[in-house]
Amino acid sequence: MAEQQVSRAAEGVELDPDTDDAESVAVAGGEENGSTAPSIPEEEDNRTPATPEEEGNTTRGVQQQEGSGTQRDPQEEAETESLESPEIRRRRRHQILDSSENNEDGPGASESVQEVPAAAQQDSQLAHSPEPAARLVDLAAPEELDRPPSLPETLASEPFPLSPPTVQEPSTSQQQPAQPIPGEAAAQIVADSEDDGHICPICFEPWSNMGDHHLACLKCGHLFGYSCIVRWLVGQSGQKGRCPQCNRRSSKKDVRKLYAKNIVVVDTTEKERIQKNFEKEREERRKFEVECANIKLQYNQKSQQLTKVLKELEVLKASVGKAGAPVAEPSNSKNSPKKRLVFSRFLEICRNGECRVMAYNKWLAMLVVSMPSQVEMFPGFGIKKINMIDLRVDCYVPLHQQLIRDLAFHPTRHDMLLSVAIDQFVKITNIQSNAAMGHFIAPAPVWCCCWSTRDANVFYVATSNGHLIQYDIRNADGPVAAIELPGTGPVVSLAYIHPCPEASLTCQGLLVARLKQCCFVDEGLARTQILRMDGTLASVSCVDNSCHVLVSFRPSLQFPHTRHAVCTLYQSACGENNGDEVLSVRTLHIFHGGTTSKKLTRSQLMRVPHDKSSLLVCAGDEATQSVYVWDVATQACLQQLQCSDTVLDVLQLCTGQTEYLAVLTGKGVRLYQWTA
């Protein structure tokens, strides 16, 4: 009978109170608590058995639970059983087995069997309770340990081993939650920051590329879910909606859907910082280069001044040696040694040898040379800029489609360059920005050009058919005036003649050299005067504030050598009333060159750098491939500068206090410096 009661109690079947008092009392206590014996899962018995102290604690908890008389829900009991740890289930299994053995040996076995499920439930509740430490302390209170449990008399009469319960300290995991290590915390922060770029800042849910929560933005650029931002803007009644991020005024019509699978923002902060530093360093380097060039120029000037002072000092020392001896004249006297041209540098411009003309701007210290394009894909002709401060060849600027015949800088607007070519185009270019400022189309190929010094807006061009045309940069429709010059052949050279009060020269106009005729044209093309000169003309040149001009001739049957005639212009009265003045020319001296001149070369009339009152003639000689330098006052040849190619053009350059003679050949520029 006792074995049947034990088995029925283990299965959770209600006992009949009439069958056995002790068993009935035990089962009734279990029914009052609403507990049933849960099923015990089969596990391996390889764990450590429970100690007597743990069994005593379990029994004590069962007795307190029976005394409380609380009801338990079967569903809650099943959930509690599923949450039991393997240690609790192992103890329950051993207790049931021990109870079965005690039931076979003597009375009181049913009470032990009835107490096992309650103890297991109590342990499960303690293990999953949110405050396990407090409940364990309550179970081990002193007054509870001293007071015997309230049991039925039948159970109290039976021997019941009661051992004092031991209070178990809660584990570290139950005392406080585990703190993440620093590496995990950093990873969590990075993950959170990455998630911020994929979630809507209103609902904190990821946006999508379809549906109501489609990725959208406002005109201020902030991103939201479409349904969230529309609901946000519509819900702000009584006032115009604002962006949740920047508080900028927005409305529903400002919402734009964005169609993108994924948004990735590339961080270019470091790149922008490096770029700014690079630009700053490049600007500082440019300033440093300019400063170095200026310092180098000043150094050269100071060196020349020092050389000059040392020579004067030597002269003074020599004069002091004799008492009462007169002091020597300064070094710039006529008796002092004159300066000479010494080769300084060769600047290569075009390897093909197709350079033609050049022009110099002393205000910008810039020399420009015409040349063809070196890129086959972009044919044409342009200019190459040369910085005369540091003698560096700069960039190439394309201008025309055919050969450039002449170049001229504006006398007052120093950044304007006038260029003419055989393609009939007349162009004005800003030499600093390389931008075109305007262009005109001539009726024929243009050979030469020059600016007017009386009117800064007027310039003149001469064509291959012998026409002289006047243009105004303010009138883009076409030429202002045009005349046909006397003679035959193209116009090969133009020179602007300025008034010279010292020589009683009051006229102002153009000295025009056509191939077979030279003439003077007044400003505005009002009158043309023919100057009687025999030969085939090559070029004309003049000097500011002087009545002297240089006219160069090519060899002919009558004159087999090239000639360079230095002439003087003067005015004389003619007519019955002597009211009209006629410009005439008087030849001072003629310098002869070689017998070969296949190309139209240009010669130069210039002042002596160390003596502005003296004039020099510099002209190239094709037969000897050299440059002759003649003194007009003494009519002597000062120097013959050898070149490796035919000389096409010569110019006098002044950079600071350094004087150069630039000689243009087909491949580049040869620079000669004046030295004592």
C-alpha positions in Angstrom: 0.0 0.0 0.0 2.8 2.3 0.9 4.5 1.6 -2.5 1.4 2.4 -4.4 1.0 5.7 -2.6 4.6 6.6 -3.3 4.2 5.8 -7.0 1.0 7.8 -7.2 2.5 10.7 -5.4 5.4 10.7 -7.8 3.0 10.7 -10.7 1.1 13.7 -9.2 -2.2 11.7 -8.6 -4.4 13.0 -5.8 -4.6 10.6 -2.8 -7.7 9.5 -1.0 -7.8 10.9 2.5 -9.6 7.8 3.9 -6.9 5.4 2.9 -4.0 6.7 5.0 -3.9 9.7 7.3 -0.3 10.5 6.9 -0.3 10.1 3.2 -3.5 12.1 2.9 -2.2 14.9 4.9 1.0 15.1 2.8 -1.0 15.0 -0.5 -3.5 17.6 0.8 -0.6 19.9 1.5 0.6 19.4 -2.0 -2.9 20.1 -3.5 -3.3 23.2 -1.5 -0.2 24.6 -3.1 -1.5 23.6 -6.5 1.7 21.7 -7.4 2.1 18.5 -9.2 5.2 16.3 -9.6 6.9 17.3 -12.9 8.3 14.7 -15.2 12.0 14.1 -14.6 14.1 14.0 -17.8 16.6 11.3 -18.3 20.2 12.5 -17.9 23.5 10.9 -17.3 24.4 10.2 -13.7 28.0 11.4 -14.0 27.6 14.6 -11.9 28.5 15.0 -8.2 25.6 14.0 -5.9 24.0 16.6 -3.6 25.5 17.1 -0.2 23.4 16.6 3.0 23.5 20.4 3.7 21.9 21.1 0.2 19.3 18.4 0.9 18.5 20.0 4.2 18.1 23.4 2.6 15.8 21.9 0.0 13.7 20.2 2.7 13.5 23.4 4.7 12.3 25.3 1.6 9.6 22.7 0.9 8.3 23.0 4.5 8.2 26.8 4.3 6.4 26.6 0.9 3.8 24.2 2.4 3.3 26.5 5.3 2.7 29.5 3.1 -0.2 27.8 1.3 0.2 29.7 -2.1 -1.4 28.3 -5.3 0.9 27.8 -8.4 -0.3 27.7 -12.0 0.5 24.5 -13.9 1.6 26.5 -17.0 3.9 28.6 -14.8 5.2 25.3 -13.2 6.0 23.9 -16.6 7.8 27.1 -17.6 9.8 26.9 -14.4 10.7 23.3 -15.1 12.0 24.3 -18.5 14.1 27.0 -17.0 15.7 24.7 -14.4 19.4 24.3 -14.5 21.0 20.8 -15.0 22.2 20.9 -11.4 18.7 21.3 -10.0 17.4 18.5 -12.2 20.2 16.3 -11.1 19.4 16.9 -7.4 15.8 16.2 -8.0 16.6 12.9 -9.6 18.8 11.8 -6.7 16.2 12.8 -4.1 13.5 10.8 -5.9 15.7 7.8 -6.0 16.7 8.2 -2.3 13.0 8.6 -1.4 12.1 5.4 -3.2 14.7 3.5 -1.3 13.6 4.9 2.1 10.0 4.0 1.2 10.9 0.4 0.9 12.7 0.4 4.2 10.3 2.2 6.5 7.5 4.6 7.1 7.7 8.2 6.2 8.8 7.4 2.6 5.7 9.0 1.2 6.4 12.3 3.0 9.9 12.4 1.5 8.5 11.7 -2.0 6.0 14.4 -1.6 8.6 16.9 -0.5 10.9 16.4 -3.5 8.8 18.2 -6.1 8.2 21.2 -3.8 11.9 21.4 -3.0 12.8 21.3 -6.7 10.3 24.0 -7.5 11.6 26.1 -4.6 15.2 25.8 -6.0 14.0 26.6 -9.5 12.3 29.8 -8.2 15.4 30.8 -6.3 17.6 30.2 -9.3 15.5 32.3 -11.7 14.3 34.9 -9.2 15.4 38.5 -10.0 16.6 38.9 -6.4 18.2 35.5 -5.5 20.5 36.9 -2.8 17.7 38.4 -0.8 15.5 35.3 -0.9 18.3 33.1 0.2 19.0 35.3 3.1 15.3 35.2 4.0 15.4 31.4 4.0 18.4 31.5 6.3 17.0 34.0 8.8 17.8 33.1 12.5 14.2 33.1 13.7 13.3 30.6 10.9 16.2 28.4 11.9 15.2 28.3 15.5 11.5 27.7 15.0 10.5 24.1 13.9 8.2 23.9 10.9 4.5 23.5 11.2 3.8 20.0 10.2 0.8 17.7 10.7 1.1 15.5 13.8 1.5 12.4 11.8 4.5 13.8 10.0 5.9 15.4 13.1 5.9 12.1 14.9 8.1 10.6 12.3 11.8 11.0 12.5 12.8 13.9 10.2 16.4 14.7 9.7 16.8 18.4 9.9 20.1 20.1 9.3 20.7 23.8 9.4 20.5 25.4 6.0 23.6 27.1 4.6 23.2 30.4 2.9 24.9 30.3 -0.6 26.5 33.4 -1.8 25.2 34.6 -5.2 27.5 34.1 -8.1 29.4 37.0 -9.7 27.0 36.9 -12.7 24.0 37.3 -10.3 25.6 40.2 -8.4 26.2 42.5 -11.3 26.0 42.4 -15.1 29.2 41.6 -17.0 31.0 44.8 -18.0 32.2 44.8 -21.7 35.9 45.0 -22.2 37.3 48.3 -23.8 37.8 46.7 -27.2 34.2 45.4 -27.3 33.0 48.8 -26.1 34.9 50.5 -28.9 33.5 48.1 -31.4 30.0 48.7 -30.1 30.5 52.4 -30.5 31.7 52.0 -34.1 28.8 49.7 -34.9 26.4 52.3 -33.4 28.0 55.1 -35.4 27.7 53.0 -38.6 24.1 52.3 -37.9 23.4 56.0 -37.6 24.0 56.3 -41.4 21.3 53.7 -42.2 18.4 54.5 -39.9 15.8 57.2 -39.9 16.5 59.8 -37.2 12.7 60.1 -36.5 11.7 56.5 -35.9 15.2 55.0 -35.5 14.3 52.2 -38.0 16.3 51.4 -41.1 15.0 53.1 -44.2 14.3 51.1 -47.3 14.6 51.5 -51.1 10.9 50.6 -51.6 7.6 51.0 -49.7 6.3 53.7 -47.4 9.6 54.0 -45.5 11.5 54.8 -48.7 14.7 56.8 -48.4 14.0 60.5 -48.8 15.6 63.9 -48.1 14.7 67.6 -47.8 16.2 70.5 -49.6 18.6 71.0 -46.7 20.1 67.6 -47.5 19.1 65.6 -44.4 17.9 62.0 -44.9 14.7 60.4 -43.4 12.2 57.7 -44.1 9.5 59.0 -46.5 6.5 58.2 -44.3 8.2 59.6 -41.2 9.1 63.0 -42.7 5.8 63.4 -44.4 4.0 62.7 -41.1 6.4 65.0 -39.3 5.8 68.0 -41.7 2.0 67.4 -41.9 1.7 67.1 -38.2 3.1 70.6 -37.6 -0.1 72.4 -37.9 -0.4 76.2 -37.4 3.1 76.9 -38.8 5.2 75.9 -41.6 7.1 72.6 -41.2 10.7 72.5 -40.2 13.5 70.0 -40.6 13.9 67.8 -37.5 17.7 68.1 -37.9 18.6 71.7 -38.7 15.2 73.4 -38.1 15.1 74.9 -41.6 11.7 75.7 -43.0 10.4 72.9 -45.2 7.2 71.6 -46.6 5.8 68.4 -48.0 6.7 69.5 -51.6 10.3 69.7 -50.6 10.5 65.9 -49.9 12.4 64.1 -52.5 12.8 60.3 -52.8 16.3 59.0 -53.3 16.9 55.9 -55.3 20.0 54.2 -54.0 20.8 50.7 -52.8 23.3 51.9 -50.3 24.7 55.2 -49.2 28.4 55.5 -48.5 29.9 58.8 -47.7 33.6 59.0 -48.4 35.5 61.0 -45.8 37.7 63.5 -47.8 38.7 65.6 -44.8 42.3 64.5 -44.9 42.4 64.8 -48.7 41.1 68.4 -48.6 43.5 69.3 -45.8 46.5 67.8 -47.8 45.2 69.7 -51.0 45.1 73.0 -49.1 48.5 72.4 -47.7 49.8 71.6 -51.1 48.3 74.8 -52.6 49.8 76.8 -49.8 53.2 75.3 -50.3 53.1 75.8 -54.0 52.1 79.5 -53.5 54.9 79.9 -51.1 57.3 78.2 -53.5 56.2 80.6 -56.3 56.8 83.6 -54.0 60.1 82.2 -53.1 61.2 81.8 -56.7 60.1 85.3 -57.5 62.0 86.6 -54.5 65.1 84.6 -55.5 64.9 86.0 -59.0 64.7 89.6 -57.6 67.6 88.9 -55.2 69.6 87.5 -58.0 68.9 90.6 -60.2 69.8 92.9 -57.3 73.0 90.9 -56.7 74.0 91.3 -60.4 73.3 95.0 -60.2 75.3 95.4 -57.0 78.1 93.4 -58.5 78.2 95.7 -61.5 78.2 98.8 -59.3 80.9 97.3 -57.2 83.1 96.7 -60.2 82.5 100.2 -61.4 83.4 101.7 -58.0 86.6 99.5 -57.8 87.7 100.8 -61.1 87.1 104.4 -60.1 89.0 103.7 -56.9 92.0 102.4 -58.8 91.9 105.6 -60.9 91.8 107.8 -57.8 94.7 105.9 -56.2 96.8 106.4 -59.3 96.0 110.1 -59.3 96.8 110.6 -55.6 100.3 109.3 -56.2 101.4 112.5 -57.8 100.9 115.7 -55.8 98.8 118.3 -57.6 97.9 115.9 -60.4 94.4 116.4 -61.8 91.8 114.0 -60.9 90.8 111.5 -63.7 87.5 111.9 -65.5 84.6 109.6 -64.6 84.3 106.2 -66.2 81.5 107.3 -68.4 83.7 109.7 -70.2 84.5 109.3 -73.9 88.1 108.5 -73.1 87.0 105.6 -70.8 86.9 102.0 -72.3 83.6 101.2 -74.0 81.4 98.3 -73.2 81.3 95.2 -75.4 78.8 92.5 -76.1 79.6 89.1 -74.6 77.6 85.9 -75.2 75.4 85.1 -72.2 73.0 82.3 -73.0 71.1 80.5 -75.8 67.4 79.8 -75.3 66.1 77.0 -77.5 62.5 77.7 -78.8 61.9 75.5 -81.8 64.0 72.6 -82.9 62.6 72.6 -86.4 64.1 76.1 -87.0 60.8 78.0 -87.9 60.9 81.0 -85.6 60.2 84.2 -87.4 59.7 87.5 -85.4 59.9 88.6 -81.7 58.7 91.5 -79.5 59.7 92.7 -76.1 57.7 94.2 -73.2 60.0 96.0 -70.8 57.2 96.6 -68.2 56.6 92.8 -67.8 60.2 91.8 -68.6 58.7 89.4 -71.2 60.1 88.4 -74.6 57.7 86.7 -77.0 58.8 84.7 -80.1 56.7 83.4 -82.9 56.9 79.7 -83.7 54.8 76.8 -85.1 52.9 74.4 -82.9 54.9 71.3 -81.8 51.8 69.1 -81.5 50.7 67.4 -84.7 47.1 67.1 -83.5 46.8 70.8 -83.1 48.5 72.5 -86.0 49.0 76.3 -86.2 51.3 79.0 -85.1 51.6 80.9 -81.8 54.1 82.5 -79.5 56.5 81.3 -76.8 56.9 83.5 -73.7 60.3 84.0 -72.1 60.7 85.5 -68.7 63.8 87.8 -68.8 64.1 88.1 -65.0 65.3 84.5 -64.6 65.8 83.8 -68.3 63.3 80.9 -68.3 61.2 79.8 -71.3 57.5 79.7 -70.3 54.4 78.3 -72.0 53.3 78.3 -75.6 50.2 80.3 -76.6 48.4 79.3 -79.9 47.2 82.3 -82.0 46.9 81.8 -85.8 46.5 79.0 -88.3 49.3 80.2 -90.6 52.7 81.9 -90.3 52.9 84.9 -88.0 54.5 87.9 -89.8 54.6 90.6 -87.0 54.1 91.2 -83.3 53.6 94.5 -81.4 52.9 95.4 -77.7 50.6 98.2 -76.8 52.6 101.3 -75.7 50.5 102.0 -72.6 48.3 98.9 -72.0 51.3 96.6 -71.4 49.4 93.3 -71.4 47.9 93.7 -74.9 49.7 92.0 -77.8 48.9 92.7 -81.4 49.6 89.9 -83.9 49.1 89.5 -87.6 49.5 86.5 -89.9 49.1 85.3 -93.5 45.7 83.8 -92.6 44.3 87.4 -92.8 43.5 87.5 -89.1 44.4 90.4 -86.8 44.2 89.4 -83.2 44.6 91.1 -79.8 45.6 88.9 -76.9 46.0 89.4 -73.2 49.5 88.2 -72.7 49.1 87.6 -69.0 46.0 85.5 -69.1 46.5 84.1 -72.6 42.9 85.1 -73.4 41.7 86.6 -76.8 40.5 90.1 -76.4 39.3 90.6 -80.0 40.1 89.9 -83.6 39.6 91.4 -87.1 39.7 90.0 -90.6 41.7 91.9 -93.2 41.0 91.7 -96.9 44.4 90.2 -97.7 47.3 88.5 -95.9 48.8 90.8 -93.3 52.6 91.3 -93.2 53.2 94.0 -90.5 51.5 96.1 -87.8 52.1 98.8 -85.2 50.2 100.8 -82.6 49.5 104.6 -82.6 51.0 106.5 -79.8 48.7 109.5 -80.2 45.5 107.5 -79.8 45.7 104.4 -77.6 42.7 102.7 -79.3 44.1 102.9 -82.9 46.5 100.5 -84.7 47.7 100.0 -88.3 48.2 97.0 -90.4 49.7 96.6 -93.8 48.8 93.8 -96.3 50.6 91.9 -99.0 48.8 93.8 -101.8 50.2 97.2 -100.6 47.2 98.5 -98.5 47.6 100.3 -95.2 44.5 99.8 -93.0 43.5 101.7 -89.8 41.5 99.9 -87.1 39.9 101.1 -83.8 39.5 98.5 -81.0 36.2 100.2 -80.0 34.8 99.5 -83.5 34.4 95.8 -84.1 32.6 96.2 -87.4 35.7 96.6 -89.5 38.5 99.1 -90.5 38.1 102.8 -89.9 40.2 103.9 -93.0 42.4 102.3 -95.7 44.7 103.6 -98.4 46.8 102.0 -101.2 50.5 102.8 -101.0 52.6 103.7 -103.9 55.1 101.2 -105.3 55.0 97.4 -105.9 55.2 94.3 -103.8 54.0 93.7 -100.2 54.6 96.0 -97.3 57.6 94.6 -95.5 58.0 96.9 -92.5 56.3 99.7 -90.5 57.8 102.2 -88.1 55.9 104.9 -86.1 57.7 108.3 -86.2 57.3 110.6 -83.2 57.8 114.3 -83.2 61.3 115.6 -82.3 61.3 119.2 -81.2 65.1 119.3 -81.0 65.4 118.5 -84.7 62.4 120.7 -85.7 60.5 117.6 -86.6 56.8 118.2 -85.9 55.1 115.7 -88.1 53.8 112.4 -86.7 52.9 109.3 -88.7 54.1 106.1 -90.2 57.2 105.2 -92.1 56.1 102.5 -94.5 58.6 100.3 -96.4 57.1 98.6 -99.4 59.3 96.2 -101.4 60.2 98.8 -104.0 59.1 102.1 -102.4 59.5 103.9 -99.0 56.9 106.6 -98.0 55.7 108.6 -95.0 52.0 108.6 -94.1 50.5 111.2 -91.7 48.5 110.1 -88.7 45.0 109.2 -89.8 46.1 108.4 -93.4 45.5 112.0 -94.5 48.5 112.4 -96.6 51.3 110.3 -98.2 54.8 111.5 -99.1 57.2 109.4 -101.1 60.8 109.2 -99.9 63.3 108.8 -102.7 65.4 105.7 -102.0 66.9 103.3 -104.5 66.9 99.5 -104.0 64.8 96.7 -102.6 63.8 97.4 -99.1 64.0 94.8 -96.3 63.1 96.8 -93.1 62.9 100.2 -91.4 63.7 101.1 -87.8 63.7 104.3 -85.7 64.6 105.5 -82.2 62.3 107.4 -79.9 62.8 111.2 -79.6 65.1 111.2 -82.5 64.9 112.1 -86.2 67.3 109.3 -87.2 66.0 106.2 -89.0 67.6 103.1 -90.3 66.6 101.7 -93.7 68.0 98.3 -94.8 68.2 97.1 -98.4 68.6 93.7 -100.0 71.2 92.9 -102.6 70.3 93.8 -106.2 71.9 94.1 -109.6 72.7 97.7 -109.0 73.8 97.2 -105.4 75.3 93.7 -105.0 75.8 94.0 -101.2 73.2 94.4 -98.4 73.0 98.0 -97.3 72.0 99.7 -94.0 71.5 103.4 -94.5 71.3 105.8 -91.5 69.1 108.7 -92.5 67.8 111.9 -91.0 64.3 113.2 -91.4 63.7 116.9 -91.8 60.8 119.2 -92.9 61.1 121.8 -95.6 58.6 124.3 -96.9 57.3 124.1 -100.5 54.8 125.8 -102.7 54.3 129.4 -103.6 53.2 130.6 -100.1 55.5 128.2 -98.3 52.5 127.1 -96.2 52.9 123.4 -96.7 55.8 121.5 -95.2 57.2 118.4 -96.9 59.1 115.7 -95.2 62.5 114.9 -96.7 65.2 112.4 -95.9 69.0 112.9 -95.9 71.4 109.9 -95.8 74.2 110.2 -93.2 76.1 107.0 -93.8 75.6 103.6 -95.4 77.0 100.3 -93.9 77.6 97.4 -96.2 77.2 93.7 -95.5 77.3 90.4 -97.4 76.1 89.5 -100.8 73.4 87.0 -99.8 69.9 87.8 -98.4 67.4 85.1 -99.2 65.2 85.9 -96.3 63.6 89.2 -95.1 65.6 90.0 -92.0 65.3 92.9 -89.6 68.0 95.3 -88.5 67.9 97.6 -85.4 68.9 101.2 -84.7 69.5 101.6 -81.0 71.3 103.8 -78.5 74.5 102.9 -76.7 73.7 101.7 -73.2 76.5 103.5 -71.5 76.2 106.6 -73.7 72.6 107.5 -74.8 73.8 110.2 -77.1 75.5 107.7 -79.4 73.7 105.4 -81.9 74.5 101.8 -82.9 73.4 99.8 -85.9 72.9 96.0 -85.4 72.2 94.0 -88.5 72.4 90.3 -89.3 74.5 89.1 -92.2 73.3 85.9 -94.0 76.5 85.3 -95.8 78.6 85.0 -92.7 75.8 84.0 -90.3 76.8 86.7 -87.9 75.7 90.1 -86.5 77.5 93.3 -87.2 77.6 96.1 -84.7 78.5 99.5 -86.2 79.0 102.8 -84.4 77.2 105.6 -86.2 79.4 108.4 -84.9 82.7 106.8 -85.8 81.3 104.7 -88.7 83.5 101.8 -87.4 82.5 98.2 -86.9 82.7 97.6 -83.2 82.0 93.8 -83.1 81.1 90.9 -85.3 79.1 88.3 -83.3 79.2 84.8 -84.7 76.0 82.8 -84.8 75.3 79.2 -86.0 72.3 80.1 -88.1 70.8 82.9 -90.2 69.9 85.9 -88.1 66.2 86.9 -88.6 65.6 89.6 -86.0 67.5 91.7 -83.5 66.2 93.6 -80.4 67.7 95.6 -77.6 66.5 94.5 -74.2 66.7 96.2 -70.8 66.0 94.2 -67.6 66.6 96.4 -64.6 70.1 97.7 -65.1 71.2 94.8 -67.3 71.3 95.4 -71.1 71.0 92.6 -73.6 71.1 92.2 -77.3 68.6 89.5 -78.4 69.5 87.8 -81.7 66.7 85.6 -83.2 67.6 82.6 -85.3 65.4 79.8 -86.7 65.9 77.6 -83.6 66.1 80.1 -80.7 67.3 83.3 -79.1 70.9 84.1 -78.5 71.5 86.6 -75.7 74.5 88.9 -75.6 75.2 91.1 -72.5 76.9 94.4 -72.4 80.0 94.3 -70.2 82.9 96.6 -69.7 
